[in-house]
Amino acid sequence: MYAADPQLTASHILQTFRHDELYLFLGAAFTTLGLMSAAFSFLQRKFDAMLFWLALFAILYGVRLWLQIDFFSLLVPPTVFSRNLRIASNYVVPIPAFFYFEAAGFLGRHGRKIAMALMVPFLSLFVATLLVGPKDAFDLINNVIVIISLIALAVQSFTRKNSDRDFIIIRLGIVVFIAFALYDNIYGALGHHPFKEPMGFAFFLGTLGYVAAKRTLHRDQQFSEIQKELEIARRIQTSILPPGYPQSAHFNVAARYVPMTAVAGDFYDFLITDPQQAGLLIADVSGHGVPAALIASMVKLAATSQRANAADPSTLLSGMNMVLLGNTQEQFVTAAYVYLDAASSTLRYSAAAHPPMLLLRAGNVVELAENGLMLAAFSFATYSTVEYPLQPGDRLVLYTDGLLEAANATGEEFGPHRLSALLKDGARLNAEAAADHIISSVQTWSKSQNDDLTFVICDYTASRAA
């Protein structure tokens, strides 16, 4: 008789497992889904109440499912506490369920108050069962509250008008779940326990999964369309930048434009490319991305409209300011413009709240600054022009602040001193090679680009017109 006991026990365990394997699977599936939803909820920057309560609802439902099956009794030694916990789990599961329905908008405008009010009896039944053990009265109270609440929820879900297809699908899942839950609770109130509710809960989660998958697919399609539009915007923005500076006996010009994102707010232009004259403009729109890029296009139009004033930097910037004023959605623009004249060997320079132009001459770097207020911000802004002599071999550099503010891993910025040192190191390089040297050095310094990198180098190669 003793030898047969292990075989009988093994047979009983196998039989119990086969009887409960569906509920074991559903419990594991519900709990896993709940944990995944909880992780996703916490990883989001903004707290999602609906996702959080759904996660807690699924986890508690899955755990309760395991506690209710006979296989649990074979794994856990029968104690008063395990028996009480098994029964008490019935009373705690509805709490996150009703908070989920409230967050999803199925309880109306007073949903939070309703959920809070329902939480009190369910928590009371849970605690009472743990302390004093199961009572038929507790089951009856729970069943009555659940039945009334579910009927009210079903009525509320059908009276709420919403033509959104996703809402209709989720509502179908909730109604099916309510039907199964009502079936179990009504029979439970009569002393029977059919235990069909998990099937309805699985259907409900299935509808949520369908909607989630549909929205993910839609979001991926939108993302793909946005990427295509950004690529088009990038090509358009690149097209507004001038082609390479034409070959000149007096000026060798190189420009570099490395946007932080697909499109950017940095801009440069060559307003004059005459054999004896050059007009070089650089600008930086506040912000990043598409808004800044759109305003950069407006800067292009504003500069083009002032081409007649290209020999007078202060007048050119004043004209650009009036064109841009009130049209940039409270974003502002910094800019610098230099006019070079080979016939007189002079330069004229003016800027609008922009980093100073750098002049490399005879191995020394000098800052040339003549700043007024930023563009597109003040109607009363005025600008002045400063004039400097040009010498053969001078190198001029116009740049945006992304070059100076590029930060390394410790947060230290590249800064003006390193930029000046780079210019000195590359003094023997031609303009194109010097530009490559600057870009590679800044990108080596700052592995993660946090701003647009744009600059223009101009070498003055002769003091007189040929």
N, C-alpha and C positions, 0 to 999 in steps of 0.2 A: 504494500500500500504506500509506503514511504517513497519507494523508487518511482512510483507512478506520478507522485505529486509534481516533480519538476516538469514532466511532459504535459501534465494537465495545466500547469501554470503557463508554460510556453504557448500551449494551444490557446489558452484563454487570452493571453496578451496579443497573440496574432489575430485572433478573432475580433478582439476589441479594437485593434489598430485598423483592421479592414473596415470595421463599422464606422470608425471615426476619421478615416484618412481624408475624406473630403473636407471635414471641418478643420483638421490639422493644416491642410493646404490653405484653406481660406484664411485661417487665423494668421498663418505665416505671411500670406500675401497682403492682408489688411495691415498688419503691423509693419511690414517692410515698406509699403506705400506710405504709411503714416510717418515713418522715420525719414524717408526721402523727402516728403513734403515739409517736414519740420526743418530738415537741413537746408532745403531751398529757401524756406521762409527766413531763416536766420542769416543766410548768406546775402539776401537782398539788402540793398541800402535802406529801403523804406519798408517798415513793418507792414505785412499783409495779414490783416486780422482773419479774413476768410480762409487763407491758406493755413494759418496757424491752428484755427479751430478744427478745420478738416483733418489736419495731421493728428491732433490730440484725439479727435473722434475715432479715426481709423485705428490708432494705436490701442486705445482702450477697448474698442470693439474686438480687435484681434485677440488681445489678452483675455478678454472675457470669454471669447469663443473657446480658447484653450482650457480655461478654468471650468467651463460647463460640460465638456465631453468626459466620457467615462475613462478615457485613456489617461487623463490627468490624475485620476484617483490611483492608478497603478504606479505612477511615477512619484507621487508625493505621499508620504505616510499620512494616513487619516488622523487629523487632529481637530480639536474644536476650532482653532483659528483658521485652518485651511477650509473647513466646512463653512464657517462664517464668511470668509473672504469670497468663496465661490458664489454664495448667494448674494452677498453685498455688492458684487461687481455689476449685478443687474441694475442697481440703482444709480451708479455713478456715470454710466455710459451716456444717458440722455443729456447730461449737463453740457458737454462740448457740442453735442448734436444741436441743441437749441441755440447756442451761441453761434454756431456755423450758419444756421438758418437766418439768424438775425443779421449777421455780417453779409449774407448773400441777398438780403432784402426781402425775405419771404415772411417776415413777421410784422411788416408795416412800420409806420413811423414810431410806434411805441415798442419796437422790437427789443431794445436793450432792457427796458423795464420788465417786459414779459420774461425774457431769459433770466434776469436776476431773480424775479419772483419764483420761477420754476426751480431755480437752483436750490432754494431753501428746503423744500420738502425732500428732494432727491438726496441732498447731503445729509439731511436728518435721518432718512431711512438707511443710508450707507453706514453712518456712525452707529446708529442704534443696532443694526444687525451685527456689526463687529463686536459691540459690547455685550449684548444680551442674546444674540443668536437669532436664527430665522423665526419669523412668525407669519402665520397665514394672513394676519391683518396687514402686515407690511407689504406682502405681495398684492393684496387687494387694493391698497392705497396706490401703490406704484402703477398697477394696471389701469386703474380708473383715471389717474392723472395723465398717463401716456395716451390712453384712448381718446380722452377729451382733447388733449393738446394736438394729437395727430389729425383728428377730424377737423379741428379749427385751422391747422396748418394747410391741410388739403383744400379747404374752402378758400383760404386766403390766397393760395397759389393760383387758383383758377379765376379769382376775382381781380387779380392784379393784371392789368393790361400791358402787354409787352410783345411786340411783333418780332423781336430779335430771335433768330433761329437757335442760337446757342442757349438762350434762356428757355425756350420751349423744350429743347432736348434735356436740359438739366431738370426742368420741371417734371418731365416724364419720368426721369430716374427717381426723383423724390416721391412722386405719386406711387410708383411701383413699390418703392421701399416702404412707404407709409402703409400700403395695402398689406404687405407681408407682416409688417410690425403690428398692425391692427389685428390681423389674423392670429398671431401668436399671443397678443395680450388679451384679446377677447376669450380665446380658449384657455389662457392662463387664469383668467378670472373665474372660469368655470371648473378649474381644477385639472385641466389638461395642459400638456406642454409639447406641442407639435414641433417646435424649433425649426421653423421654415424661414424665419426672418433673415438669416445670413444670405440666403439666395437673393432676397430683395436688396440687401446692402451691396452685394456683389454687382447687381445690375446698376444700382445707383453710382457706384464707383466707376463702372464701365462707361456710363454716360459722361461722367466728369473726365475720364481719360480720353474719350472721343473728342470732347470739346477742347481739351488741352492740346491734343495732337493736331487738331484742325487749326487752332490759333497759332501753334508753333510753326506749322507749315505756312500759314498766311504771313507770319512774322518773318520767316525765312525768305519768302517771295518778296516782301516789302524791302527787306534788307538788300536782296539782290538788285532790285530796281533802284534803290538808293545808291548802291555802289555804281551802277551803270550811269546814273545821273551825275554822280560825283566825278566819274571819269570824263564825262562830256564837259562838265564844268571845269575840270582841270585842263582839258585841251583848249577850251575857250579862253581860260585865263592865261595860259601859256601863249596863246596867239596874240594877246594884247601887249605882251612884252616885246620889245623891239628885237629884230634879228641882230646878229653881230655887227659891231661898229664897222663901217666901211674903212678900207685901207686908206691911211692918211700919212702925209709926210710929216705932220706935226703932232698927231695924237695917236697913241696906241691904247685902246680901251678894252678892258675885259670885265665881264659881269658874271656874278653867280647868284642863283636864286634856288634855295633849298627850303621848300615849305614844310612846316611841321606836320600838316595833314594834307589831304588831296588838294585842297585849295587854301589860299592864304590871303592875308591882308597886306603883305609887303608888295612894293611896286617900284619899278625903275623905268626910266624912259630917256631917250636921246632926242631932245627937242630940236637941236641943231647938229647937223653932221656936215657942215660946209668944210671945204678944204682948209680954210683958215680959222674957222670958228667951231666951237663945240658947246653944246648946252646939255648938261647932265642933271637929271632929276632923280631923287630917291624919296620914297614915302613909306610910312608905316601906319596902317589903320589899327586902332585899338581893337582888341579881341582877336578871335581866331575863326577859322572855318568859313562856311558859306556866307554869313552876314558880312564878315570883313572882306571877303573876296568880292562881293557885290559892290561894296563901297570903293574898293580898289579900282573897279571898273569905272566908277564915277570920277575918281581921281584922274584916271586916264583922260576922260572927256574934259574935265576941268583944265588939265594941263594943256590939252590940244587947243582948247578955246582961247588960251593965253599965249599961243605961239608967237603972236606979233610982238609980245613984250619979252621975248626970250633973251634979249640983250640986257634987260633990266630986272635982275632977280627979285628985288623988293616989290616992284609993280606986278610981276608975274605971280608971286605968292599972294599978294593982296587980291588980285583978280580971282585966283583959285579959291581963296577963302570965301569970297562973295558968292561964287557959283555953288560951293558945297554947303554953305550955311543953311541950316534948316532942312537939309535933305539926307542926313546921315543917321537918323534915328538915335540921336544923342551920343553916337560914337564920334570920336575925334580922330584927327589925322596929324601926324608929325611929318615934316618934310624938310629937305635941304636941296638947294639948287645952286649950281655953279656954272657961270658962263666964262669960257676961255677964248681969248683972242690972240692968235699967233701973230697978227700984224703989229699989235702994240705990246706983245709979251706981258699981258696982264690977265688977271682973273677977277671976276666979280662974284661975290658969294652972299647968300642970305639963307636963313633957315627959320623954321617954325617949330620951336620946342624940340628940335632934333639933336641927336648926339653930334658933337663938333666934327668937321671934316679934318682929316689928317693929311699933313704935308710932309713927305719924306724928301729931305734935301741934304746932300753931302753927308749922309750917314746919320742925320738927326731927324727926329720926328717932332713936328710942331702941330698943335691943335689950332685950327682956325674956326672961331665961333662968332656968330652974329645972329643971335636968336630973338625971335618974336614969339607971340602966343601961338598955340596950336591952331591948326586950320579947322573950320567947320564948327567952332565953339563960340566965338565972340564976333559980333558985328563991328566992334570998335578996334579990333586988332590991327596993328600997324607993323610994318616991317622995314628994315633998313638994309642997305647994301654996303659991304666993305670991299675995298679993292686992294689987291696985292700984286706985286710984280712976279712974273714967271721967269724961271731960269731953266736952260736946257738940262735935262736929267731929273727934273722934279717929278715926283710921283704923288698923285692925289687919291685919297680913298674916301668915298662916301659909303656909309653902312647903316644898318638898322640896329636897334639895341639888342636884338637876339644874339648878336655876335658877342657882346660884352657880358650878357647875362647867362650865357651857357654855363651850367654848373656841373661839377664833377660829382663823384659818388658821395663825397663828404659835404656837398652843398656849397663849395667854394666856387665863386663865379670866375669866368675867364678874365674879365676886366680889361681896362684900357692899357695897363702896363704890359700885359702879355701880348696884346694886339700890336702895340708899338714895337715890342721886341721882335715879333714876327716880321713886321715890315723891314726892320733893320737886317734881320737874318736873310730875307729874300731880296735884298736890294739889288743883287747882281742878276736876279732872274727877270725874264721878260714879264709883261703884264699877265699873260695867260698862265704861265708857270707859277707866278707869285699868287695868283688867285687860287689855284689848285692847292698850293702849300698852305694857305690860310684855312681853306675849308677842311682839309685833312687834319690839320692841327687842332681846330676847334672840335671836330667830330671825335678825335682821339681823346680830347680832354673831357667832353661830355658825351657819354655813351647813349644817353636817352635825351633826345632833342625835345626841349620844352618851349621852343619858340621858332619862328621862321628865321632863316639865315640868308641875308641878302646884302650884297655890297657891289660897288663899282670901283674899279681901279683905272686911273688914267695916267699914262706917262706922257709928259711933254718932251718932245724930242728935238725941237728946233725953236730958236728965238725969233726968227724972221720968216716971213713968207718967201717961198722960193720964187 
